[in-house]
Amino acid sequence: MHEFLNDPIAVTVDFNGPRVKPTSIFWNNRHYPIPHVNLVHSAREGQKRLFYFSVSDDTNFMKLRFDTENLTWHITEFYAE
């Protein structure tokens, strides 16, 4: 099952200097630990800078978006078997 979304989520992160690493998310009344950050990239939307994190746990793959202008997180893609 592959879904394209734009749902707000709560994210727990670790900081290592200037780097941010998502460690878990809370979405749809479920907690998902995030042991793997597979890819990070940024993009611009006008003046706004967005960061995208491709993450996974043992069974799911997710794409998260962090908006640096309003400091919000969204899940934009979810893939589960």
C-alpha positions as CSV (number, residue, x, y, z in Angstrom):
1,M,0.0,0.0,0.0
2,H,1.5,3.4,-1.1
3,E,-0.2,6.6,-0.1
4,F,0.5,10.2,-0.9
5,L,-0.5,12.4,2.1
6,N,-0.1,15.8,3.6
7,D,-1.0,15.0,7.2
8,P,0.5,17.0,10.2
9,I,2.5,14.8,12.5
10,A,4.4,15.1,15.8
11,V,8.1,14.3,15.5
12,T,10.8,13.6,18.1
13,V,14.2,14.5,16.9
14,D,17.9,14.3,18.0
15,F,20.3,17.1,17.3
16,N,23.9,16.5,16.3
17,G,25.4,19.9,15.8
18,P,23.4,21.5,13.0
19,R,21.9,18.2,11.9
20,V,18.4,17.0,12.8
21,K,17.6,13.3,13.0
22,P,13.9,12.2,13.4
23,T,13.7,9.4,16.0
24,S,10.0,8.8,16.2
25,I,6.7,10.1,14.9
26,F,3.1,10.2,16.2
27,W,0.5,9.9,13.4
28,N,-3.0,8.6,13.2
29,N,-3.0,7.8,17.0
30,R,0.0,5.6,16.6
31,H,3.6,5.9,17.6
32,Y,6.3,4.9,15.1
33,P,9.9,4.6,16.2
34,I,12.3,5.7,13.4
35,P,15.5,3.6,13.5
36,H,16.6,4.5,9.9
37,V,17.0,7.8,8.2
38,N,17.7,6.7,4.6
39,L,17.9,10.1,2.8
40,V,17.7,13.8,3.6
41,H,17.4,16.6,1.0
42,S,16.1,20.1,0.9
43,A,14.0,22.1,-1.5
44,R,12.8,25.7,-1.9
45,E,9.2,26.7,-2.3
46,G,9.5,30.5,-3.0
47,Q,11.4,31.9,0.0
48,K,10.5,28.9,2.1
49,R,13.1,26.1,2.7
50,L,11.8,22.6,3.2
51,F,13.6,19.5,4.4
52,Y,12.6,16.0,3.3
53,F,13.5,12.9,5.3
54,S,13.0,9.4,3.9
55,V,12.8,7.2,6.9
56,S,11.8,3.6,7.8
57,D,11.1,1.3,10.6
58,D,11.1,-2.5,10.3
59,T,8.0,-2.6,8.1
60,N,7.1,0.9,6.8
61,F,8.7,3.6,4.7
62,M,7.8,7.2,5.2
63,K,8.6,10.6,3.7
64,L,8.5,13.5,6.2
65,R,8.6,17.2,5.4
66,F,9.9,19.8,7.8
67,D,8.9,23.4,7.0
68,T,11.5,25.8,8.4
69,E,9.3,28.9,8.0
70,N,6.5,27.7,10.4
71,L,8.4,24.8,12.1
72,T,5.8,22.2,11.2
73,W,6.2,18.5,10.2
74,H,4.0,16.6,7.7
75,I,4.0,13.1,6.4
76,T,3.9,13.2,2.6
77,E,4.2,9.5,1.7
78,F,3.6,6.2,3.5
79,Y,4.4,2.8,2.1
80,A,3.5,-0.4,3.9
81,E,3.4,-4.0,2.7
